Amino acid sequence: MNNRDLAKIILHNVGGKENINDYSHCATRLRFNLKDESKANTEVLQNQDGIVSIVRKGGQYQVIIGSGVSAVYDELRKLTHGSQSTVESASESEGRKKGNFFTTISAIFSPVLPAFAGSGILRALVILASQLGFLSETSGTYQILTIASMTVFYFLPVILAYTTAKHFGANPVLSMIIGAALIHPDLIAMMGEIGNGARTDFLGIPVILMSYASTVFPVIIAVAAFSYLEKFLRRAIPEGGHLVFVPMISFAVMIPLTLIVIGPITYNVSNWIAKLINGLIESSPLLAGALVGGGWNALVSVGLHWAVNPIMIQNIATQGYDYIVPFTFATNFAMMGAALGVWLKARHLKRKQYSLTTALTIAFSGITEPAIYGVAMILKRPFIAALIGGAVGGAYIGANGVTAQSFVFGGLTTLPTFAGGKEGNFMHAVIGLTICVLVAAILTYLFGFEEPELKQEK
């Protein structure tokens, strides 16, 4: 079935476009906010080729497709009248009221994931080349490749301003200018030698200056607030004055407001949260590795992992490394091991073929949903084996302080992210991930499972 046919089936079985308030997609799933979920034909969708599973969580109706979700999303946009503005208008109305934290986070960060992945791996390869002696850190080649790999992180306020504006229905260009103001060279110059915490004033109001390059939350909150201001201004100002007065008033209000209030508060809160999480991991790395490595698949299974992703992205952007990403690798490799265990143990040919396919999908793209919903959760015991494998391997990774140098999905192709860090970082990562695969695969084989296909045939 091609993507357009699949999009038609999905649209029809979620109740048609009239039943959709808003929709977006992440790396593997379409996320709908429906007016009435009872109108959705869940059983039809779950049995449809091309759809891995259906999940209802956090006020969302999630259709899990896999790595081809963006192509189906594009066809869905065409079927709902083709243009992005049609989707935005839905988001501006009832969709905005019914959206939730997870919808917002996934909608904002999903479009940027390819840039994070590509930049992160390029950065890791540059570091690896430097460590192996192929590149000198003083060479122009090294410096230019470093710029190429780190630009996305430095300009995060501008990039996230665009994606946030798309979600909230604000003007993207005006939003990007608000984001750009946070990294304006003159603002950085005002900080002088003091840096973060330097003070100035605006109309007599004290302003605490911060460095917002590579930050995540300040611009998201600022653009979300701007979306409401813009809507108010377009109602209050006659249409003939929209061209000049809407942007003028928006800049005059939002940029100072962000620098005085929104920026310092969100900067400090997000830093406090990141330090708390990192501190907990550093104080008990073995326990943290076991909990996150074992529990991450449970978060992914209900789509709640997006709540943690911004913290990992901020750590990479501000510190250049992160402790949580290696634990997500552990859980991915454990799910790969469970799928391989099913491949070795299963007697039904289609089950064997599908489990091997899902294992290879994790290996080369880091996408686990096909294995979670199509193999592990259906057979139940492999899911438990994957949780145990992720916990054991994650504990080893945590105990050895493994760090990732980029935000990527865990798979064989993204292993270069462990280049860099302290001595032995890469070796400990490989050992820990091998433990994940072996423990999950062996437990899956030993636990066994009942194959629904064999039951149906009997």
Secondary structure, DSSP 8 states (H G I E B T S, - for coil): --HHHHHHHHHHHTT-GGGEEEEEE-SSEEEEEES-GGGS-HHHHHTSTT--EEEEETTEEEEE--TTHHHHHHHHHHHTTSSHHHHHHHIIIIIHHH--HHHHHHHHHGGGHHHHHHHHHHHHHHHHHHHTTSS-TTSHHHHHHHHHHHHHHHTHHHHHHHHHHHHHT--HHHHHHHHHHTT-HHHHHHHTTT-TT-EEEETTEEEE----TT-SHHHHHHHHHHHHHHHHHHHHS-GGGHHHHHHHHHHHHHHHHIIIIIHHHHHHHHHHHHHHHHHHHHHSHHHHHHHHHHHHHHHHHTT-GGGTHHHHHHHHHHHS-BSHHHHHHHHHHHHHHHHHHHHHH--SHHHHHHHHHHHHHHHHH---HHHIIIIIHHHSHHHHHHHHHHHHHHHHHHHTT--BSS----SGGGGGGGSSSSTTHHHHHHHHHHHHHHHHHHHHHHH----HHHHHH-
